[in-house]
Amino acid sequence: SQKIEQNSEALNIQEGKTATLTCNYTNYSPAYLQWYRQDPGRGPVFLLLIRENEKEKRKERLKVTFDTTLKQSLFHITASQPADSATYLCALVPSGGYNKLIFGAGTRLAVHP
Amino acid sequence: EPEVTQTPSHQVTQMGQEVILRCVPISNHLYFYWYRQILGQKVEFLVSFYNNEISEKSEIFDDQFSVERPDGSNFTLKIRSTKLEDSAMYFCASSEELAGGQGGEETQYFGPGTRLLVL
């Protein structure tokens, strides 16, 4: 069956460290992956998009990698801050399924001062 | 910065009643979507809409649901006869392009959501 999985346990890290979040998928061939941030009771906020032919994308303190062989995307936040505390959602668009995002359950990140 | 807006932010209704959730997508966007998120669960796709018709819909989007773009700016989701299990956050999203566009125009931008509670 098709799955998109993110680490369901919360990730607790110290301020200033790098947070690494994982997104694994099975039985999909994504056209691209997107990462979103979601705060409690709010809508997802777009962070980064990476296409199937790209290995890495960066934006300020954020970096995302995409390995289609491992069927995995990693999302990194460097020099993390308490304000980065939120749930981070991975979402993919299947090849040929141009209209919809399929979301993972999200990983909650807590950055402690 | 342009953003998707949704009204109302909260809606409480009795089971069996009709509700209409409203969205104003980003003005130059052509593709519109509804998603929902039951408390503590994943965000789930409901429907996509382009050129005044549904492009794709999920199994959740049954005959009780309908979407409409009644004018040049609003995009609505109607639930004809609400059930308890329809209680969720409903998110509207819009994008400039579909997958395959250049420069990220296919990115879907989400509104803040409407929290629907069916009693």
Chai-1 contact restraints between the chains, C-beta under 6 A:
chainA,res_idxA,chainB,res_idxB,connection_type,confidence,min_distance_angstrom,max_distance_angstrom,comment,restraint_id
A,A31,B,A99,contact,1.0,0.0,6.0,A-B,restraint_1
A,G43,B,F91,contact,1.0,0.0,6.0,A-B,restraint_2
A,G43,B,F110,contact,1.0,0.0,6.0,A-B,restraint_3
A,G43,B,G111,contact,1.0,0.0,6.0,A-B,restraint_4
A,G43,B,P112,contact,1.0,0.0,6.0,A-B,restraint_5
A,G43,B,G113,contact,1.0,0.0,6.0,A-B,restraint_6
A,P44,B,F110,contact,1.0,0.0,6.0,A-B,restraint_7
A,F46,B,T107,contact,1.0,0.0,6.0,A-B,restraint_8
A,L49,B,G104,contact,1.0,0.0,6.0,A-B,restraint_9
A,L49,B,T107,contact,1.0,0.0,6.0,A-B,restraint_10
A,V93,B,A99,contact,1.0,0.0,6.0,A-B,restraint_11
A,Y98,B,L98,contact,1.0,0.0,6.0,A-B,restraint_12
A,Y98,B,A99,contact,1.0,0.0,6.0,A-B,restraint_13
A,N99,B,S48,contact,1.0,0.0,6.0,A-B,restraint_14
A,N99,B,S55,contact,1.0,0.0,6.0,A-B,restraint_15
A,N99,B,E56,contact,1.0,0.0,6.0,A-B,restraint_16
A,K100,B,F45,contact,1.0,0.0,6.0,A-B,restraint_17
A,F103,B,K42,contact,1.0,0.0,6.0,A-B,restraint_18
A,F103,B,V43,contact,1.0,0.0,6.0,A-B,restraint_19
A,A105,B,K42,contact,1.0,0.0,6.0,A-B,restraint_20
